[in-house]
Amino acid sequence: MAEGIMKKLYGTQCYIQSVGVKNDLEIDGFSIAVCAELGVELSRHRSRSFDEMEDWGDDLSSFDLVLALSPASQRRALDLTQFYHLEVEYWPILDPTGLGDNREARLALYRQARDQIKDRLIARWGPGIEEHGEDEGA
């Protein structure tokens, strides 16, 4: 969700790659649904691990910042800073995976996580191109 929302907000103003501690490949359907409500398309997105990112040619030393959204990703990112000079910020975002008793309850929790991510991004980098009424190509 974070990568898609950031790309929607900031377009080509930054380079972002979503990466996790492990590779789940498929993106959760609830994430796809709640991001679509904001015009963020995730259905073709695939997750990858830190190791896969390096294997696929993304040099971690070329990044300035790692935003860790879970304690496990924070630990892995901090491990990597032993080898690369990366700033690591931990944002404790709700992990809605497996929570909620029914579809509507799950969607509400995913919306909460989505909104936490969006709010943190805007607080950190400003309203973005979407909020200024510009399109991504502008």
C-alpha positions as CSV (number, residue, x, y, z in Angstrom):
1,M,0.0,0.0,0.0
2,A,2.8,2.4,0.9
3,E,4.5,2.3,-2.5
4,G,1.2,2.7,-4.4
5,I,0.0,5.6,-2.3
6,M,3.4,7.3,-2.4
7,K,3.5,7.0,-6.2
8,K,0.0,8.4,-6.4
9,L,0.9,11.4,-4.2
10,Y,4.4,12.2,-5.5
11,G,4.6,10.7,-9.0
12,T,8.1,10.8,-10.4
13,Q,9.4,13.2,-7.8
14,C,11.0,10.3,-6.0
15,Y,12.1,6.7,-6.6
16,I,10.4,4.2,-4.4
17,Q,10.5,0.4,-4.1
18,S,8.3,-1.6,-1.8
19,V,10.1,-4.5,-0.1
20,G,9.4,-6.7,2.8
21,V,11.2,-9.1,5.1
22,K,9.7,-12.0,3.1
23,N,8.1,-12.4,-0.3
24,D,4.4,-13.1,-0.3
25,L,4.2,-12.5,-4.1
26,E,0.5,-11.8,-4.3
27,I,-0.9,-8.6,-2.8
28,D,-3.8,-9.0,-0.4
29,G,-7.2,-8.5,-2.0
30,F,-8.3,-6.2,0.9
31,S,-5.2,-3.9,0.2
32,I,-6.1,-3.8,-3.5
33,A,-9.8,-2.9,-2.7
34,V,-9.1,-0.1,-0.2
35,C,-6.3,1.4,-2.3
36,A,-8.6,1.4,-5.4
37,E,-10.9,3.7,-3.4
38,L,-8.2,6.3,-3.6
39,G,-7.4,5.6,-7.2
40,V,-4.3,3.6,-6.4
41,E,-4.0,0.5,-8.5
42,L,-2.3,-2.4,-6.8
43,S,-3.6,-5.5,-8.6
44,R,-0.4,-5.9,-10.8
45,H,2.0,-5.1,-7.9
46,R,4.1,-8.0,-6.6
47,S,5.9,-7.9,-3.3
48,R,9.6,-8.9,-2.9
49,S,12.0,-9.4,-0.2
50,F,15.2,-7.4,0.6
51,D,17.3,-10.2,-0.8
52,E,15.3,-10.3,-4.0
53,M,15.6,-6.6,-4.4
54,E,19.4,-6.9,-4.4
55,D,19.3,-10.0,-6.7
56,W,17.2,-8.0,-9.2
57,G,19.8,-5.2,-9.4
58,D,18.5,-2.6,-7.0
59,D,21.5,-1.4,-5.1
60,L,20.5,-0.6,-1.6
61,S,23.3,1.9,-1.3
62,S,21.5,4.1,-3.9
63,F,18.5,4.7,-1.6
64,D,18.4,7.4,1.0
65,L,15.7,6.2,3.3
66,V,14.0,3.0,4.4
67,L,10.5,3.4,5.9
68,A,9.9,0.3,8.0
69,L,6.2,-0.4,8.7
70,S,6.7,-3.4,11.0
71,P,9.2,-4.3,13.7
72,A,10.5,-7.2,11.5
73,S,11.2,-4.9,8.6
74,Q,12.8,-2.3,10.9
75,R,15.2,-5.0,12.3
76,R,16.1,-6.2,8.8
77,A,16.7,-2.6,7.6
78,L,18.9,-1.8,10.6
79,D,20.8,-5.0,9.8
80,L,21.4,-3.6,6.3
81,T,22.7,-0.3,7.6
82,Q,25.8,-2.2,8.8
83,F,26.7,-2.4,5.1
84,Y,25.0,0.6,3.6
85,H,24.5,4.1,4.8
86,L,20.7,4.3,4.9
87,E,18.4,6.3,7.2
88,V,15.8,4.1,8.7
89,E,12.5,5.4,10.0
90,Y,10.0,3.2,11.8
91,W,6.4,4.0,11.3
92,P,4.2,1.7,13.5
93,I,1.3,1.1,11.1
94,L,-1.6,-1.2,12.0
95,D,-1.1,-4.6,10.3
96,P,-4.7,-5.6,9.5
97,T,-3.8,-9.0,8.2
98,G,-6.1,-11.6,9.6
99,L,-8.0,-9.2,11.8
100,G,-11.8,-8.6,11.7
101,D,-14.7,-11.0,12.0
102,N,-16.3,-10.3,8.6
103,R,-15.6,-8.5,5.3
104,E,-16.8,-5.1,6.4
105,A,-14.8,-5.2,9.6
106,R,-11.7,-6.3,7.6
107,L,-12.2,-3.5,5.1
108,A,-12.5,-1.0,7.9
109,L,-9.2,-2.1,9.4
110,Y,-7.5,-2.0,6.0
111,R,-8.8,1.5,5.4
112,Q,-7.4,2.5,8.8
113,A,-4.0,1.2,7.9
114,R,-4.2,2.8,4.4
115,D,-5.1,6.1,6.0
116,Q,-2.3,5.9,8.6
117,I,0.2,5.4,5.7
118,K,-1.2,8.3,3.7
119,D,-1.3,10.6,6.7
120,R,2.3,9.8,7.6
121,L,3.5,10.3,4.0
122,I,1.8,13.7,3.8
123,A,3.1,14.7,7.3
124,R,6.6,13.8,6.2
125,W,6.7,15.1,2.6
126,G,3.7,17.5,2.1
127,P,0.5,17.1,0.2
128,G,1.9,15.9,-3.0
129,I,0.9,16.4,-6.6
130,E,-2.5,14.9,-6.2
131,E,-3.5,17.4,-3.5
132,H,-2.4,20.3,-5.6
133,G,-4.6,19.3,-8.5
134,E,-1.7,18.4,-10.8
135,D,-1.6,15.2,-12.7
136,E,1.3,12.8,-12.5
137,G,2.8,13.8,-15.8
138,A,3.0,17.5,-14.8
